[in-house]
Amino acid sequence: LGSGWGHAPGIPYFSDMSVDPWIAGHNVLNAHAAAVDLYRRKFQKHQNGKIGISNNCDWREPKTGKHKDIAAAERAVEFQLGWFSDPIFGKTGDYPPAMRRLYGARLPNFTAKERRLLKGSADFFGLNHYGTAFVSDAPDNEGADRDFANFSHSPDQPRAASSWLYGAGWGLRKIVNWVSRRYGRPPIYLMEGGWSLPKASSADEEVADNERVLYYANYTSELRKAVVEDKVDVRGYFAWSLMDNFEWADGYRPRFGTTYVDFALGSDWQAPHSKNLQPTAGKQWRRRRDSSCWLEALWRGGALLSPSGPDFRGCVNSSVFVRSFANDAHPGCSAQISLGPAAKRGSAAGGQAGSISGARAARPGGACDGISDVTWGPLPATFSGGSVLADFSEIGGPPQLAGYWDDAADAIEWGDGSR
């Protein structure tokens, strides 16, 4: 916050790490309280909406059972999550007492009116959570946030492509319990949580994201324990992210998406940095990863599946398209898909060339009768896993229409909303 270490990007004038983050955080909290007050007074009653805030925190586990390490781990959570949560969900409308003691004058004060607005200014607790670290007391290491703590990781913890992300599903269970105990069991929504992997050499390798599947399997399993066994009021869990995206200072290199995006990384001389790792013009191929299909199976079945068990088969391959399809817009009409040879292993899109052919009724709005129908195609298309990219320009349609296989509907969901 403020300009911190300049990742946002930063403004040097606001990069004093001893002062600016706490002023910025103070302003964020007051702005949040004012927005919530406005919404509740003018809109909430007739919209029947909910309003809240999402804060980010990884779990901090004491490295040993020593009292000093336990206290250091608690400070680390308080000084990150409690910093923004205590004023809203706590009893006083103020920062954690330990922050007040250690920060002194650098931590701004709220007025009595600001405290009244802040206290209770959220209908739910939003939490972003990714990983876990072990904490030991470090009296000689003040740290940027004055928690006097050292952070480390266990040798058996899996590490993601992001240097800061070490997995531990039990850490998620512990942090939602911490929130529930400290703030009187508020309804919790996990707004973010995910696992980054490095860019692979082909689409087929990109979509086989077993590490990410295991991450979600472990984390949802631990979250279930928190709900069922610990009675934590968790209402939802959102995976980060739907698609590969721009990851702040790390750019496009780490991949968090449950859907693969072929950015066709290349050169862009106008980029502020990493000029040779920028998306280039193209079709931006998208293809579901196995993690996407595992999450879908979890959602549709309402039960955890073993990633390596017989009930989870991963995503479909392109052979699922080889069939005839009914045309919802033209009763009685159909389309057929054929596939050519698969692309060579290691190609960027990892797709197969193919074609789509079909028929439409002779009269606009009419039905196919098998006699007077107007045939069309074959139109060029490319297939990659459960994704298809087709050129319908020959029959007056878009030149680049993406479609995705919907296993539940046994149909192609096209980007224009049709089937």
C-alpha positions in Angstrom: 0.0 0.0 0.0 1.0 3.6 -0.6 3.6 2.9 -3.2 5.3 0.2 -1.1 8.2 -1.3 -3.0 6.9 0.1 -6.3 5.0 -2.9 -7.7 1.8 -1.1 -8.5 3.7 0.8 -10.2 4.9 3.0 -7.4 5.3 6.8 -6.9 8.6 7.4 -5.2 7.1 10.2 -3.1 4.8 7.7 -1.4 7.3 4.9 -1.0 8.3 5.4 2.6 7.7 2.0 4.0 7.8 3.3 7.6 4.8 5.6 7.1 2.9 5.4 3.8 1.4 1.9 3.9 -0.3 2.7 7.2 -1.7 6.0 5.9 -2.9 4.3 2.7 -4.5 1.4 4.7 -6.2 3.9 7.0 -7.7 5.7 4.0 -8.8 2.5 2.4 -10.7 1.6 5.6 -12.4 5.0 5.9 -13.3 4.9 2.2 -14.8 1.4 2.7 -16.8 2.5 5.7 -18.2 5.5 3.8 -19.1 3.4 0.8 -20.9 0.8 3.0 -22.8 3.6 4.9 -23.9 5.1 1.6 -25.0 1.8 0.2 -26.9 0.8 3.3 -28.7 4.1 3.6 -29.7 4.5 -0.1 -29.7 1.2 -1.9 -29.5 -1.9 0.3 -33.2 -2.0 1.3 -34.7 -2.1 -2.2 -31.8 -4.0 -3.8 -31.6 -6.6 -1.0 -27.9 -6.8 -1.6 -24.9 -7.7 0.6 -21.8 -5.6 0.9 -18.4 -6.5 2.4 -14.7 -6.4 2.0 -12.1 -9.0 1.0 -8.7 -9.2 2.7 -5.7 -11.3 1.9 -3.7 -13.5 4.3 -1.7 -16.7 4.2 -1.6 -18.8 7.4 1.3 -18.4 9.8 2.1 -21.5 11.8 4.4 -21.4 14.8 7.7 -23.1 13.9 7.9 -24.6 17.4 5.7 -24.8 20.5 7.7 -22.1 22.3 5.6 -19.2 23.5 7.7 -16.7 21.6 7.2 -18.4 18.3 3.4 -18.8 19.0 3.3 -15.1 19.7 5.3 -14.2 16.6 2.9 -16.3 14.4 -0.1 -14.6 16.0 1.4 -11.1 15.4 2.1 -12.0 11.7 -1.6 -12.8 11.2 -2.8 -9.9 13.2 -0.5 -7.4 11.4 -1.8 -8.6 8.0 -5.3 -9.8 8.4 -6.2 -8.1 11.7 -4.9 -4.8 10.4 -7.9 -4.5 8.0 -10.3 -6.8 9.8 -10.3 -5.7 13.5 -11.6 -2.2 12.7 -14.6 -3.7 10.9 -15.3 -7.0 12.7 -13.8 -6.4 16.1 -15.4 -4.9 19.1 -13.8 -1.5 19.2 -13.6 -0.3 15.6 -9.8 0.0 15.9 -6.6 -1.7 15.0 -5.3 -4.7 16.9 -3.9 -3.7 20.3 -0.5 -5.2 19.5 -0.3 -3.0 16.4 -1.0 0.0 18.5 1.7 -0.9 21.0 4.4 -1.6 18.4 3.6 1.0 15.8 3.0 3.9 18.0 2.6 7.3 16.2 3.1 5.8 12.7 -0.4 4.2 13.0 -3.1 6.9 12.4 -6.0 7.3 14.8 -9.7 7.0 13.9 -12.1 9.7 15.1 -15.1 8.6 17.1 -17.4 9.0 14.0 -15.0 6.9 11.9 -15.0 4.1 14.4 -18.8 4.0 14.5 -18.9 3.8 10.7 -16.2 1.1 10.6 -17.5 -1.2 13.2 -19.8 -3.7 11.6 -19.4 -2.3 8.1 -19.5 -5.7 6.3 -22.3 -8.2 5.8 -19.7 -11.0 5.3 -16.0 -11.7 5.7 -14.2 -12.0 2.4 -10.9 -13.8 2.5 -8.2 -14.4 -0.1 -5.9 -17.3 0.9 -3.2 -19.2 -0.9 -0.5 -20.8 1.2 1.2 -21.3 4.6 4.6 -20.4 6.2 6.2 -21.3 9.5 7.1 -18.4 11.8 9.7 -18.0 14.5 10.3 -15.1 16.8 13.0 -12.7 15.6 13.7 -9.9 18.1 16.5 -8.5 16.0 14.5 -8.5 12.7 11.9 -5.8 12.8 10.6 -6.5 9.3 8.6 -4.1 7.1 5.5 -4.5 9.2 7.2 -4.7 12.6 6.1 -8.2 13.4 9.6 -9.2 14.5 9.3 -12.6 12.8 11.2 -14.9 10.5 9.3 -16.9 7.9 10.3 -20.4 6.6 8.9 -23.4 4.9 9.0 -27.1 5.5 11.0 -29.2 3.1 7.9 -31.4 2.3 5.8 -28.4 1.4 5.0 -28.2 -2.3 6.1 -24.9 -3.9 4.2 -23.3 -6.8 5.8 -21.3 -9.7 5.3 -18.2 -7.6 8.2 -17.8 -5.2 5.9 -16.9 -2.3 3.4 -19.7 -2.6 3.9 -22.9 -0.6 0.9 -25.2 -0.2 -0.6 -26.6 3.0 -4.3 -27.4 2.9 -4.5 -27.5 6.7 -3.4 -23.9 6.8 -6.7 -22.9 5.1 -8.7 -24.8 7.8 -6.7 -23.0 10.5 -7.1 -19.5 9.1 -10.9 -19.8 8.7 -11.1 -21.0 12.3 -9.0 -18.1 13.4 -11.4 -15.7 11.6 -14.4 -17.5 13.1 -13.2 -17.4 16.7 -11.9 -13.9 16.6 -14.9 -12.2 15.0 -17.8 -14.1 16.3 -18.5 -16.6 13.5 -19.2 -14.3 10.6 -20.3 -15.8 7.2 -17.1 -16.3 5.2 -16.5 -16.3 1.5 -13.2 -17.5 0.2 -12.8 -15.0 -2.7 -9.5 -16.3 -4.0 -7.3 -19.3 -3.7 -5.2 -21.0 -6.3 -1.9 -22.6 -7.5 0.5 -21.2 -10.1 2.5 -23.4 -12.5 5.2 -22.4 -15.0 4.4 -22.1 -18.7 4.7 -25.5 -20.4 5.9 -26.2 -24.0 2.5 -27.4 -25.4 -1.2 -27.1 -24.8 -1.4 -30.8 -23.9 1.2 -30.4 -21.2 -0.5 -27.1 -20.0 -3.9 -28.7 -19.4 -2.5 -31.7 -17.5 -2.2 -29.6 -14.3 -2.2 -32.4 -11.7 -0.5 -30.2 -9.1 -3.3 -27.7 -9.3 -5.9 -30.5 -9.1 -4.2 -31.8 -5.9 -4.1 -28.3 -4.5 -7.9 -27.9 -4.9 -8.6 -31.4 -3.7 -6.6 -30.9 -0.5 -7.8 -27.4 0.2 -11.5 -28.2 -0.4 -11.1 -31.3 1.8 -9.7 -29.2 4.6 -12.4 -26.5 4.1 -15.0 -29.2 4.4 -13.5 -30.2 7.8 -13.8 -26.6 8.9 -17.4 -26.5 7.9 -18.6 -29.9 9.1 -16.3 -30.6 12.1 -15.4 -27.1 13.3 -18.8 -25.4 12.5 -17.2 -22.5 10.6 -19.7 -20.6 8.6 -18.2 -20.8 5.1 -20.6 -19.9 2.3 -18.5 -20.1 -0.8 -15.0 -20.7 -2.3 -13.9 -19.1 -5.5 -10.9 -20.5 -7.4 -8.2 -18.1 -8.7 -8.5 -18.0 -11.5 -10.8 -18.8 -14.4 -8.1 -18.1 -17.0 -4.4 -17.4 -17.2 -3.9 -13.7 -16.7 -1.4 -10.9 -15.9 0.1 -11.6 -12.5 1.3 -8.2 -11.3 5.1 -7.9 -11.2 5.4 -11.5 -12.5 3.7 -10.6 -15.7 2.4 -13.6 -17.8 4.9 -16.2 -16.7 3.1 -17.9 -13.8 -0.1 -19.6 -14.7 -3.0 -19.6 -12.2 -5.8 -20.3 -14.6 -8.0 -23.4 -14.6 -8.3 -22.5 -18.3 -5.2 -22.4 -20.4 -4.7 -19.3 -22.6 -2.2 -19.3 -25.4 -0.8 -15.8 -25.1 1.6 -16.5 -28.0 4.2 -14.6 -26.0 6.6 -12.5 -28.0 8.1 -9.0 -28.2 6.5 -5.7 -27.5 8.9 -2.8 -27.4 6.4 -0.6 -25.7 6.1 -2.8 -22.6 7.6 -1.2 -19.5 9.7 -4.4 -18.8 9.9 -8.1 -19.9 9.6 -6.8 -23.4 10.1 -10.3 -24.9 7.4 -11.9 -22.7 4.3 -10.1 -23.9 1.1 -11.4 -25.6 1.1 -11.0 -29.3 -1.8 -10.7 -31.8 -3.6 -13.9 -32.4 -6.6 -16.0 -31.5 -5.8 -16.3 -27.7 -6.6 -20.1 -27.7 -8.4 -21.2 -24.5 -8.7 -24.7 -23.3 -9.9 -26.1 -20.0 -7.4 -27.7 -17.7 -8.0 -30.8 -15.7 -8.4 -28.6 -12.6 -11.4 -26.9 -14.3 -13.0 -30.3 -15.0 -12.3 -31.5 -11.4 -13.9 -28.4 -10.0 -16.9 -28.9 -12.3 -17.2 -32.5 -11.1 -17.1 -31.3 -7.5 -19.8 -28.7 -8.1 -22.1 -30.9 -10.1 -21.8 -34.0 -7.8 -21.6 -32.1 -4.5 -18.9 -34.5 -3.3 -15.1 -34.6 -3.2 -13.5 -36.8 -5.8 -10.1 -38.4 -5.6 -7.9 -36.8 -8.4 -6.5 -40.3 -9.1 -9.7 -42.3 -8.5 -11.8 -44.0 -11.1 -14.6 -41.4 -10.8 -12.5 -38.6 -12.2 -11.3 -39.0 -15.8 -10.1 -35.5 -16.5 -11.3 -33.3 -19.4 -12.6 -34.7 -22.7 -10.4 -34.9 -25.7 -11.3 -33.7 -29.2 -12.8 -37.0 -30.3 -16.0 -36.1 -28.4 -16.8 -33.7 -31.3 -17.0 -36.4 -33.9 -20.8 -36.7 -34.3 -23.9 -35.1 -35.7 -25.4 -32.1 -33.8 -28.9 -30.8 -33.8 -29.3 -27.1 -34.7 -31.4 -25.4 -32.0 -32.1 -22.5 -34.3 -33.3 -24.6 -37.2 -35.6 -27.5 -36.3 -34.7 -30.7 -38.0 -31.3 -29.4 -39.2 -28.0 -30.8 -38.2 -24.3 -30.3 -38.5 -21.4 -32.8 -38.6 -17.9 -32.5 -37.5 -14.9 -34.3 -38.8 -11.3 -34.3 -37.5 -8.0 -34.5 -39.4 -4.7 -35.7 -38.1 -3.6 -34.5 -34.7 -1.0 -31.8 -34.5 2.5 -32.8 -33.8 3.3 -33.0 -30.1 4.7 -29.8 -28.7 2.8 -27.5 -30.9 1.5 -24.3 -29.2 -2.2 -24.9 -29.6 -1.9 -28.7 -29.6 -4.9 -28.9 -31.8 -6.3 -30.8 -34.7 -7.5 -29.4 -38.0 -11.1 -30.4 -38.9 -14.2 -29.1 -40.5 -17.9 -28.5 -39.8 -20.6 -29.2 -42.4 -24.4 -28.9 -42.1 -27.7 -27.9 -43.6 -30.2 -25.2 -43.1 -33.8 -24.9 -44.2 -34.6 -23.4 -47.7 -37.0 -20.9 -46.1 -35.8 -18.5 -43.4 -37.2 -19.6 -40.1 -38.3 -22.9 -41.6 -37.4 -26.5 -40.7 -35.2 -28.9 -42.5 -37.1 -31.5 -44.5 -34.2 -33.5 -45.9 -35.3 -32.6 -49.5 -35.0 -28.9 -50.1 -32.4 -28.1 -47.5 -29.4 -25.9 -48.3 -26.1 -27.6 -47.4 -23.1 -25.6 -46.3 -19.5 -26.4 -45.5 -17.1 -27.9 -45.0 -16.0 -24.9 -42.9 -12.5 -24.9 -41.4 -12.2 -25.5 -37.7 -9.5 -26.3 -35.2 -10.0 -28.5 -32.1 -7.9 -28.7 -28.9 -9.3 -30.9 -26.1 -12.8 -29.7 -25.5 -12.4 -26.4 -27.3 -13.1 -25.6 -30.9 -12.4 -22.5 -33.0 -14.4 -22.2 -36.2 -14.6 -19.9 -39.2 -18.3 -19.3 -40.2 -17.6 -16.3 -42.4 -18.5 -18.4 -45.6 -22.1 -18.5 -44.5 -22.3 -15.0 -43.0 -21.1 -15.8 -39.5 -18.1 -14.7 -37.5 -14.7 -15.6 -38.8 -13.5 -16.7 -35.3 -16.1 -18.3 -33.1 -15.0 -20.3 -30.1 -17.0 -23.2 -28.6 -16.6 -25.4 -25.6 -17.8 -28.9 -25.0 -20.5 -29.1 -22.2 -20.5 -32.6 -20.9 -23.7 -32.2 -18.9 -25.7 -30.9 -21.9 -23.9 -33.2 -24.4 -23.5 -30.2 -26.7 -21.2 -27.4 -27.8 -21.6 -24.1 -26.1 -20.7 -21.5 -28.7 -19.3 -18.1 -27.7 -22.4 -16.3 -29.3 -24.7 -18.2 -26.8 -25.9 -20.8 -29.3 -25.7 -24.6 -29.2 
